[in-house]
Amino acid sequence: MLDPDPRRGIPRTDALLARPDLGEAVERLGRPTVLEAVRTAQRLARTGEVSPSAVPETALRLLPSRATTLRPLLNATGVVVHTNIGRAPLSDAAVEAIVAAAAYVDVEYDVASGARAQRGRGTLAALRAAVPSAGDALVVNNGAAALVLATTTLAAGSEVLVSRGEMVEIGDGFRLPDLLASTGTRLREVGTTNRTHLRDYADALGPDTGCILKVHPSNFKIDGFTASVGLAELSGLGVPVIMDIGSGLLRPDPLLPDEPDASTCLAEGASLVTASGDKLLGGPQAGIVFGQADIVQRMRRHPLARALRVDKLTLAALEATLRGPAHPVMRYLHADPTRLRERAERIAASVGCDVVSVDGAVGGGGAPGVVLPGYAVSLPAACAEALRHGDPGVVARVERGRCLVDPRCVPEAADAALTTAVRVALAAVS
């Protein structure tokens, strides 16, 4: 008598989904995700790659650890605001605020009266408190959106004067001229690439001038025979001046002497200052506007503002970043080199490698040329790929044939995990 087909022993789908462990996974990850893992495990059993009895275990092993495909990473590059891996890491206070805001919250509701209230009023109050020289503040969904809304409000159908030396290209190939053209404004270039004078702006002024735009060229520097015009001079020309600082620095920082900040720019005469929330400000992706109350109010009432507004999670994270303790970006920028060396040496000693001095960077298109002295563990270049595929994934940098693991942007609490990841990567390439 022939043995029965072992495939008859493959558990049914309904029986598998009724198991407590897979049922818990349904609650955590959703039925479609768990069902896909179950069916894959059953298919492997039909082809003989696993035994029928191993189907439940195989299905559990195939499940992702979380419901999103976004994967947490350790930033061991030494680049603080790393655009490709999410720019500013949020503070614990901001993360807690996001979790709280994930449920019903009074984002646009006055609990005392039971009536509708100003959206994100707590966040706006925190922004005004952070930059007292601003008449008002506004939040939109990113820095480019802040600039688009500002120029549309002040100069739709009119001219925007911009120095040729400030016609920048921002991330992913987006160029300032194209961005402004999309708003219905007409761009009028003044001066030359390396030298622009006050008379260049003055000569270009006319009845069609809507505003002057000054852009901080945060991701490059022009040295040598150069000239530019300051905000104090531009503000005397009688038209609104928008200053796009980009980086989101709110107050002067001695570490970044050439990086403009919102407070100083307003004091020097800017009508509006636009910036990103997820760079030096250290918060979530957002576009921040500070400036004259009447202009900010016009922006708030513009129809485009509705399309660019932020959600409750962004408002919560931004407020917590402003009101809470020092955020990771500031801590990493001002990290003590001596402490960085101690951490690198401890990791290196554990895995039998060397420590080398390295230069970190601000990143995010901010403070070009500013060097952040630090130290890194030097590994074979092949370790970079192994580190990326590890758990946790670690992003290091490859330089002159070496994989450099810089602890600057890794929380000290994660040093043990980083050490393990380095050890596993070395074993994988040996």
Number of C-alpha atoms within 10 A of each C-alpha: 3 4 5 8 7 12 14 10 14 19 17 12 12 10 9 19 19 11 12 10 13 22 16 14 20 16 10 14 18 13 15 10 16 25 19 14 21 27 15 16 25 26 15 17 22 17 10 12 11 15 18 20 12 15 24 21 13 20 20 16 12 15 18 14 12 11 11 8 8 7 11 11 16 22 25 21 23 30 23 28 27 19 15 7 14 15 22 24 22 21 21 17 20 28 18 14 21 19 12 14 19 11 9 8 12 15 20 14 16 13 11 6 8 8 9 12 14 12 18 21 16 16 24 20 13 18 24 18 13 16 20 13 17 23 17 21 24 22 29 27 21 21 24 23 24 26 28 21 24 27 24 23 23 23 22 18 14 19 24 27 22 22 24 16 22 21 17 17 15 16 11 6 7 12 13 19 16 11 17 20 15 11 18 16 22 20 20 18 19 22 19 16 15 16 16 20 15 16 12 17 20 13 9 15 20 9 7 13 21 24 23 29 23 24 19 21 22 22 17 13 10 11 8 6 7 12 17 16 16 15 20 15 11 21 17 11 14 11 15 22 25 29 27 28 24 31 28 28 22 19 16 15 12 8 13 17 11 16 22 23 24 31 21 16 25 24 13 15 20 27 25 27 28 31 30 29 28 26 29 27 22 27 28 28 21 26 25 27 30 30 28 19 15 11 19 22 14 14 21 20 12 15 12 15 21 11 11 18 20 19 14 21 19 25 28 26 27 31 23 25 27 20 15 14 12 14 22 22 24 14 14 21 22 12 16 14 15 12 14 20 21 13 19 28 20 17 25 21 13 13 17 13 15 14 21 15 16 17 14 22 21 23 21 24 18 25 22 18 12 17 14 22 18 22 27 29 29 22 23 16 18 17 25 23 17 21 25 17 13 16 17 17 18 26 24 25 17 19 10 7 11 16 23 28 32 30 28 31 23 21 14 13 8 12 17 12 15 25 18 17 21 25 18 17 23 20 11 12 13 8
